[in-house]
């Protein structure tokens, strides 16, 4: 996934490192709930676009970890753009 055009938030650098998904930012402990809420809110809109549950979770984690916000509509647009760049 190309992230050059994404402007991560100020805390993103602290979250990139050793994770279950190497090289992908992960939300810190306090942000996990926000990522799960975002994932749940966006699930239906992304599933109709053939996103898998695993893909939605990974993208929600990354979105929150990069400090890009918590707005569901913005996340959905970002996820669709991110997926397009990855294919």
N, C-alpha and C positions, 0 to 999 in steps of 0.2 A: 504494500500500500504506500503510495507516495504521500508524504506529509510536508513537502516543501512549502506548499501554499497555505498550510495551516499555521496559525499564530497561537502556539500554546500559551497557557496562562503562566504566571510567574512561578508556580510550584511544580511545573511539569518535569523539570530537570531532576528533581529529587526522587521521582517515581519511576525512572527508567533504569532498569538494572536486572538483577537476577529475579526471575519470576517463573511461574509455571509455563508461561508463554514468552520465552526469551526474546528480548528486544522490543517488547510491547509494554507500554506504560500500564501500571496497575493502580487502581485507587488505593489510597491509604485506608487504614482501618476505619477512620471516621467517615470516609466517603463511600464505603461499600453500600450502605443503605440507599444513598442517593442514586448510585448506579443501578441497584435492583429496582427502585421505583421508576427510573427512566426506562429501563429495560421492559418492565411490565406495561408502562403507559404506551410505549411505542410498538409493542409486540404485534398487535393486529395489523397495523399499517405496514409493518415490514414483512410479516408472514405472507401477505397477499402479493408481495414482490419476491417471493421465494427465498427469503432469508431464513436460515435455520435458527433454532433456538440458541444453539451454541454460538453462532455468528452474531446474533443480537446481543447476547451477554458479553461477548468479547468486545464488541464495538461500544457498548454502553460503558464498560470498564475503561476503555481507552479514552472515550469522550470525557468522562468525569476526571480521569487521571490527568489529562492534558489541560484541565481547567478551562474547557471550552464552554461551560455553562451547564444548566440543568433544564433548559426549555425543551420540551418534547418535540415540538415542530422543528426546531433548529437541529435537534439530534437526528431526526428522521431524514432531513435533507442532507445533513453531513454524512450519515451512514450510506445513503444512496450514492452520493458523490464518491465517497471513499471506496465503495465496492466497485464502482465503475473504473476507478484508477487502478484497482488491483487486478482487474481482468484484462 
